[in-house]
Amino acid sequence: MEEFPVRIQKYIAACGLMSRRKAEEAVAAGRVSVNGTAVNEPGFKVSKTDRVTVDGILCIPQNRKIYILLNKPEKVICSRIDTCGRTTVFDLLPEKFRTGFHTAGRLDFMSCGLIIISNDGRLTAGLTHPSRGIEKEYLVRTDKKIDENLLKNFQNGFSINEISYRIKTYKILSRNEYLFVLTEGKNREIRNLLNQNHIGVKLLRRIRIGGVKIADLKSGEFRYLTSQEVDSLLETGVNGCSN
């Protein structure tokens, strides 16, 4: 695409949504909005930061990187397709985000919380690589109190079936609620640690990856990451390591 600003019909066509002529017709019919305001001038020009929609569908340049934060509910899987017919995280997103997009790490079927989904392969790979040491924070609710000596053992390192697990930090919120921070992201790490010690998990919710927090995003909803959040993740997940 040429340098911005660019005519709106050319921008829509470059996003692959429709031909330029069809885009002109959509603009004339009042079906196009820029930053939430309807536009009906075919010569209208848009900038790189403008949000353009046609019939409510967001226009995304084909070479544009998209970063999404989804609050995954329980009983939803992180695979693209499930042969058992269960709901996937991609079922919760608009159809345009179901091709070429990947999750940055996973949450198991019964876990919930923050999932980052993007078409930026460098980022999704970087966020899951253990060498980056990127923090993932979880709110954990158990069926019984965890003895603090056991928590310290988790922090020092714990081996199960010759696989080493370690919690970076923990915080006791109440008798059966805790915050755990991990950096390696091994499969079912928290559940394995607790189940091995006969402690049941009633809730496991990821609330933070690096500097990105789930905050008040409702279960099943998604939002785009801010430019500051993206820069922070790229800095730790692609260009360097977290502290």
N, C-alpha and C positions, 0 to 999 in steps of 0.2 A: 504494500500500500504506500502511496506517495506521502510526503510530509504533511502533517496536520497544519491548519484545519483542512478538512476534506468535505466535499459535497455529500449530503446525507445519503442520497441514493447510491452513490459509489461505495460509501462505508458499509451500507447494508448488504450490497452485492458482494463485497470483499469478505464479509462474514459468512457467506455461503447460504444465507437464508432464502434468497430469491435473486432473480436476475435484476439488472439495473432498471429495466423498463417496468418490471413488476413492482420494484421498490418505489419508483416515481408514482405509480398508481396508488400504492399504499399510503404514501405521503399525502397525495391529493385527496384521498378519502378520509384523512384524519386518523388513520390507524397507527401512526408513528408518534412516539413520545421521546423527548430528550430530557433527562433528569426529572421525569414525572410530568412534564408539560407537553401537551399535544402540539405537533408541528405540522403545518400543511403547505410549507413553501419548498418546492423542489430544489431550489438553489441554496437552501439553508446549509451552513457549514458546521461541522462538529469538531471538537478538539479531542485529544487523546484520552482525556479524563472524563468525557461525557458518557453518560449511561443511556444507551439508545435501545428502545424496545419497539417491537412490531406486534400488535395484538397481545401485548403483555409479555412477549417472549424476548428475553435479553439477547441482543446481538453481540457476539463474541468474535473478534478477529481470529482467523484460523491459526495464527502464530502467537496468539496471546496466552500467557500462562495464567491459570485460574487457581485460586487457593480457597478452599471451603472448610469451615469448621462445622461439624455435625454433632449434635448431642444424640448419640446412639441409645435407643431404649434397650431394655432387656429383651431377650428372645428374638434378637435380630442378628444375622450373621454378617461378617465382613467380606465374604466372597462375592464375586460379581453374579454368579449363578448358583442356585442350590438345587440339586437333584431331588431333594425331599419337598420342595415347594415352599420352604420357609422364606420369610421376608428378609431381604438383604438391605444393606445400607444404601445401595444404589436405587432400590425401589422407593426410598424416601426423598430422592432428588429428582429434579426435572429430567426428562429423557435426554436432553442435550448433554448431560454430564455422565452418561452411562457408557460412552465410548471414549477410550483414550485416557480415562481417569483412573487413579489408583489410590488405595488407602496407604497412609504413612504408618505402618504397623497395624496391629489388629487388637480387638477386644473379643474375648470369647462370648459364646452365645448368651450366657446369663449375666455378663458384665455390661455396664452402661457407661455413658459419658463421652468425653471428648475424642473425636476422630477427625483427623485432617485428611482431606481428599483433594488431589491435585492432578493436573496433567503435566506437571514438572517432575520428570523422572529423577532428576538430580536431587531434588528436595526429598521426595518420598524415600529414596534409597539412603540418603544421608541421615534422615531422622531415625531410621531403624538400625543403623550400623553401630554396634557396641563401642567402637573406637571413638565415636563422637562424644560419648558420655552425656548425652542430653537427658535432662531430668524429666521424669514423668511422675506426677503426683496423684495419689489415689486416696479417696475417702473409703474406709473399710469399716463395715459394721459386722460384728461377730456374735455368735450365740452365747459366748462366755467371755469373761475377762482373760486377757493375755498377761501372764506374769511378766514383769519387766525384765527379769533375767533372761527370759526367752526372747524378748524383743532385742536385748543386747546381743544375744547369740545370732539373731537374724542379721543384725548390723555388722557383726564380726565375720559372718560367712557361715553357711549351712549347706551340707552336702546331702543330697537325696539321690539314691541310685547312681552314685558317682557323677552327679551333675551339681555344680556349685551354684548356690543362690546367695544373694546378699542385698539387703536393704541399705540404701545410703543413709537415710535418716528416718526417724519416726517421731510422732507426736501423739501423746495420749489426750484425747478430747473428753472422754468419759469412760465409764466402766467397760463399755463394749464398742466404742467408736475411736478410730485411729486415723492418722494421716501417715501414709508411707510414701517415700520418695525412692524411686528406682532409676537406674541409669542403663541397665543392660537390656531389659525388655524380653527376657526369656519367656517361652510359652507357659502360660498359667503360673507364673512365678509366685505370686502372692497366695493363690489357692493351694499350690503344692506345699508351700511352707506351712500354712495353717492346717491343711488336711493331714499332713504328716504328724502334726502334734494334736490331732483329734479336736480341732477347733473348727466349727462350722462358719461358713460365710453367709451372712444374710443380705449384705449389700456390698458391691464392689464397683465404685464409680471413679473413673479417671476425670480429674478436674483441671489438670494443667499439663502442657507439654512445653518445655522450655519456658519462655516468657508469655505464652498464650494460655489464657484462662477461659474456662467455660462460662463463668459468671452466671448470669440469670437466663441463659438460653434454655428454652423449654425442651423437654424430651421430644425427640423426633423432628425438631426444627434445625435449620441450618442458617448460616450467615457467611458472607465473604470476610476473609481476613483483611484487616487494615494494612496499609502499606508499611506501617511501623512494625506490625506483627510479622509480615512477610520478610522484611529486612532482617529482623531479629532471628527468625528461623533459618534464613539463608546463611547468615553469619555463622551460626553454630552448626547447622546441619550440613552445609556445603563447604564453606570457606575456612572453618576452624572448629575448635572444640570448646565446649562450655567449661566453666571453672568448677 
